Amino acid sequence: MKTTFLVAAFAALAAASPVSQTGSFLKKIRQTAPAITDADILNYALTLEHLEDTFYREGLSNFTQDQFATAGFDSTFYANLKQVSSDETTHVAFLTAALTKAGATPVAACSYSFGVTDAKSFIATASILEGVGVSAYLGAAADIMSAAYLTAAGSILTVESRHSSYIRASLGESPFPSPFDVPLTLDEVYTLAAPFITSCPSSNPTLPVKAFPMLTSPATNGNITAGSEITLLTPGSVITAADGKSQIYAAFITVTGPVFTPATAIDGGFTLTVPTAPNGTAPISGQTYVVLTGCNTTVTDDTVAAGPAVFEVGPL
């Protein structure tokens, strides 16, 4: 049964971000909008690649090799980080050329605020962005109609995965914490990207995406494993069931399907217990994504109330 939600206030989006739509109007747009095209998906990918490209170029400009060394990252890592940055620049050029050749208008880079203050926080943010990039390409793959574009997207996905593994290892995390990666929808990925975007050129094509209300995992959760009691915050939003009493669930997204656990409302968010995935399904480990929903059978863009939140689930 479909559960609707009353949302007191949506998480703020950048005033000039690629999409600015809310409420029932947004639902109407999504019901009447044409099917997502390959050009839409490529521009969605280009939006993410612009973000990553700018992130690395700014980071390498703002922090010196000595600052990375002080943070514990040696000269070999610094050289490889520059290669990662170069890869992202190449991805931007490739997707821009592909869209232009197809007769579509490629999106230009936006303005961003990444909130990193030192080399250590830069690498921690890089790890999250690379993981989201992997999940973005994986989730979009099923919607790509052109075999050539699908192959090209797959070739970028594998490189993003290597970036993610390398940076995770540099942080002392498992480079491959799960036998499966996690696919995310366009809207789920955009929700994670939107807080970094402060404005975009008005000439950019409008993308068929929206951001859900924000869901965050505070630092006070500490190290998270299966069985951990954690808090997820909903800054700027109040999430309740439409009838005021139905259960809200936290859905942990995996490639074999979501794993649900009851969420208990508290002031400013929810508390919940991190579940263990059923035998024979993808484990909940590594970079993990959770949404709030009133449905405990499936997760779609129509049932997500907030999120995803992203956090690391480590081994027991």
N, C-alpha and C positions, 0 to 999 in steps of 0.2 A: 504494500500500500504506500502510495506516495505521501510523504510528509512535507508540509510546507513550514516555513520558519518566519518568525517575526524578528527582524534585524533592526535594532534601534538606530544604529549608525554604522555606515560602511567605513572600512579602513580608507584613509585618504589616498587618492591617486594623484600623480602629477597632473597639473592643470592642462598641460599640452601633451600628454602622453598619447600614443597611437590610438587608443580607444578611451572615451570618457562617457559611459552610459551606466545608468543605475535603475534599480527597481523594476516595476512591471513593464516599463518601456523597453528595458534591456531584454526581458523575456520575450516580448513581442518581436523585437528585432531578430532574435535567434530563431524564432519559429518561422519567420517569413524570409530569412536570408537564404540566398542560393547556396548550393553545396560548396564546400571549401575546395578550391582549385589548387593545382600544383603550384601556381604562381603565389597564391596565398601562403602555402606551406614554405616555399623558398624564401618569401619575404619575412615570414615568421622566423625561419632559421637565420636569415641575415640580421634581423633585429637582435637576436642573441649573440651572433658573432660580432656585431658592432660593439655590443656591451663588453664582451670578453676582450676584444682587440683594444678598446680604449682602456679597460681595466689594467691590462698588462703594460701597455705603453706608458700610462700614467705612473704605475707602480715602479717601473724601471727608471723612470725619470725622477721620481720623488725620493727613492731610496737607493743609496750607493751600495756597491759590492761590499764595502766594509761594514755597512749597517746590516746587510744580510749575514755576513760572517759573525758579527756580534750576536745575532739572533740564533746562530747555530747552523747556518747553511753555508757550505764551503764553496770554493771557486768552481768546482765541477757542477754543483747544483745551480749556481748563478749562470753559468754558460748554458746549461740546459733550459733554464727559465727563459733566457733570451730566445732560445729556439722555440719554446712554447709560444711566446709572443709572436714570433715570426709566422708560426703556423696559423695563428688566429688572423693575422693580417692577410695571409694567403687565402684563407677561407672566405674572408670578406670580398676579396677581389674576384674569386671564383664565382660566388653566388651573385655578385653584382653583374658580372659578365653573362652568366646564365640567364638571369632575368631580362637583361637588355636584349640578348639574342632572341628570347622568346616573345619580345614585344611588350613586356611588362615593365612598369616603373619600379626600380629598386628603391627600398627605403634608404634614407641617409642616416648617418649616426645621430643619436640624440645627445643631450647633455645629461651627465650622471653625477651622482654623489655616492661614493662607495663606503665612506665612513671608516676607512682604514687609517690608523695613526702611526704605525710602525711596520717594519719588515715582517715581524711575526704575525700580526693581524692581517697583513696583506696575504701571506701564504695560507693562513687559515681560511680566509675568504676565497682565495683561488681554489682551494680544495672543494669547497661547497659549489662554486660556480661550475667547475669541471664536472662534478657529479650531476648537477642539474642539466648540464649540456648533454651528457650521455642519455639521461632519462628523456630529454626533449626529443632528440633524434629517434630514440627507440619508440617513443609514443607516437610520433608523427609518421613513422614508416608505413603503417598500415593504410594511411590515407593517400599516399603518393601513387598516382596512376601511371606515370611514365616510368618504364623500366630503366631508362637511362638516368633519370633523376633519382630513382630509388638506389641505384648502384652508387651514384655520386654521394648521396646522403649517407649511405652505408660506409663509404670510404672515409668520410669525415667522422662518423660515429666511432669507428675503430681508433682513430687518432685521438679523439677526445677521451676515449676510455684509457688509452695509454698515458695521456696527460694526467688523468685522475689518479691512476695507479701510482705513477711516479711521485706525485705531490703527496698522496696519502702516505706512502712509504717514508718520505722525507719528514713527515710529522710523527713518525713512530706508529702509525696506524697500519692495519693490514692492507696491502695493496689490492687484494681481491677477497673482501670479507664475505662474499656470498657467491654461490654458483650461478646466480641469476642477477641481472640488472633490473631496475624498476622502470617501467614505462609510465610517463605522465602525459596527461592531455594538454592541449594547447593552453587552455584556461588555467590549469594547475601551474604550468611553467610560467605563464605570464604573471600569475599571482606572486611567484617568487622573484621575478625580475622587476616588477613594477616599483618596489620601494627604492631601487637604485636609479630610476629614471626621473629626472627633474623637469625636462621639457624635450619636445621633439619638433622638427621642422613642420610647419603647417602644410607643406607640400607633400609630406609623406602619405602614401596610400594608407587608408584605414584598414586595419587588420581585423579579422573576424574573431576577436578574442576579448575577454573581460577578466578582471581581477576579482576574486572572491574576497570577502572580509579576511583580514590578517589573522593568522594563528602563529604563536611563537612559543618556543621552549626557552624559559629563562635559565640563566647560568646556575641558579640555585638548584636545578635538577641534578647537577653534578654528573658523575659517570653513570650512564644508563645501560641497563641490561634487561633481559627478559625477567619479568617479575618486579621490576622497579616501580615504585609509586611515584608518578611524576605529575607536574602541573603544566598545563598549556594555557597561555593567556590569549585573550581576544581584544587587543587594544583598539579602542574606538568603536567596538561593537558589543552588543548584548545578544547572545544567541539563546533563544528559547523555542520550545515546541509551540506550534500554533495553538494547541489546546491548553498550553500551560502546564501539562503534566506528563506527556509522553516522554519516553526515554530518549536521551541524546547519546549517540555512540561516537567513539573514536574509531575510524577505519584506517588501519595500517595497510598501505598500498603495496602489493606485490604482483609479480607477473602472473602468478597462478590464481590471483583473486585477492580481494581485501580480507583482512582479518579484523574482526570487530571486537570491541570491548566496551562495556558501559562507561560513560563519562558522567561524573558528578559535578553539578554546577557549584561554583564558589564565587566570591566577589572577584570579578575581573577575568574569569575563565573557568577551567574545569580541571578536576583531578581524575586520574585513571591509572590502571595497572598495565604495564607493557605486557602484551600477551606473547605466548609461544605459538608459532605457526603449527598447524596440524601436520602430522606425519605425511610425507609424500608431496608436500607443497614447498614453495620457496620460503626459506627462513627469513625472519625479521632480523637483519644484521647489517652493519655498515651504515652508510648514509640512508636514513629512513625518512619516509614521508607519511604524514598523518593528516586526515581531514576530519571535520566534525559533520555528522549527518544524523538524520532521524530514521534512516533506513538501515536495517542490519542484514540485508540480503545482497545489495549491489551498491556500487558507487558510480554515479554518472555526474555530468556537469549540472543536471537538474536536481540532484539530491545533495550536493555539497553545500553546507551552510557556512563553512569557514575553512581556511587553509589552502594548501598544505603548510603545516609546520615541518621544518627539516631539522634533524638532529642525528647524532651518531649513537647506534646501539652496539655495544661491545660484547665480547664473549663473556660467559659466566665465569 
